[in-house]
């Protein structure tokens, strides 16, 4: 298994009809452990849909783009490094 970061860009067109268009899409990011990029994408989309379902809002979320990249190793992140 590998770790992936999945970025989902989306719009809420029903909400935008009432509130006006948003210039940039909304973004959700997920860190996923999966066997492949395809599996990571599917896992993140399932979580995205579940989050939308649980939000109890009436408007739909239209996915524009899904970008999957390898997640950085947590040990290599600046916050994980100890001062010299």
C-alpha positions as CSV (number, residue, x, y, z in Angstrom):
1,X,0.0,0.0,0.0
2,X,1.1,3.5,-0.7
3,X,-0.1,6.9,0.6
4,X,-1.7,9.4,-1.8
5,X,-3.0,12.9,-1.6
6,X,-6.3,13.4,-3.5
7,X,-7.5,16.9,-4.3
8,X,-11.1,17.2,-5.4
9,X,-12.2,20.4,-7.1
10,X,-15.9,21.0,-7.2
11,X,-18.7,23.6,-7.6
12,X,-22.1,23.9,-6.0
13,X,-24.2,25.1,-9.0
14,X,-27.5,25.1,-7.1
15,X,-26.1,27.3,-4.4
16,X,-24.4,29.5,-6.9
17,X,-27.8,30.2,-8.6
18,X,-28.9,31.8,-5.3
19,X,-25.6,33.3,-4.1
20,X,-23.9,34.1,-7.3
21,X,-21.0,32.4,-9.1
22,X,-17.8,31.7,-7.1
23,X,-14.7,32.6,-9.2
24,X,-12.7,29.6,-8.0
25,X,-13.9,26.0,-7.4
26,X,-14.1,24.6,-3.9
27,X,-11.3,22.2,-2.9
28,X,-11.3,19.2,-0.6
29,X,-8.2,17.2,0.1
30,X,-7.8,13.7,1.4
31,X,-4.8,11.6,2.3
32,X,-5.5,8.0,1.4
33,X,-3.7,4.7,1.8
34,X,-4.4,2.6,-1.3
35,X,-2.9,0.0,-3.6
36,X,-3.0,2.3,-6.7
37,X,-3.9,5.9,-7.8
38,X,-7.2,4.6,-9.2
39,X,-8.1,3.0,-5.8
40,X,-7.1,6.2,-4.0
41,X,-9.3,8.3,-6.3
42,X,-12.3,6.0,-5.7
43,X,-11.8,6.0,-2.0
44,X,-11.5,9.8,-1.8
45,X,-14.7,10.2,-4.0
46,X,-16.6,7.8,-1.7
47,X,-15.5,9.9,1.3
48,X,-16.4,13.1,-0.6
49,X,-19.9,11.9,-1.3
50,X,-20.4,10.7,2.2
51,X,-19.3,14.2,3.5
52,X,-21.8,15.8,1.1
53,X,-24.6,13.5,2.3
54,X,-23.9,14.2,6.0
55,X,-23.7,18.0,5.4
56,X,-27.5,18.0,5.0
57,X,-27.5,20.8,2.5
58,X,-29.9,20.8,-0.4
59,X,-27.5,21.8,-3.2
60,X,-25.5,19.4,-5.3
61,X,-21.8,19.2,-5.6
62,X,-20.4,18.9,-9.1
63,X,-17.0,17.4,-9.3
64,X,-14.8,19.3,-11.8
65,X,-11.5,17.5,-11.3
66,X,-9.7,14.9,-9.2
67,X,-5.9,15.1,-8.9
68,X,-4.0,12.2,-7.3
69,X,-0.4,12.6,-6.2
70,X,1.9,10.6,-4.0
71,X,1.6,11.9,-0.4
72,X,4.8,13.2,1.2
73,X,6.5,11.0,3.7
74,X,5.4,12.4,7.1
75,X,9.0,12.1,8.4
76,X,10.1,14.5,5.7
77,X,7.6,17.2,6.5
78,X,9.2,20.4,8.1
79,X,7.0,20.0,11.2
80,X,8.4,16.5,11.8
81,X,12.0,17.6,11.7
82,X,13.8,18.3,15.0
83,X,15.8,21.5,15.4
84,X,19.6,21.0,14.9
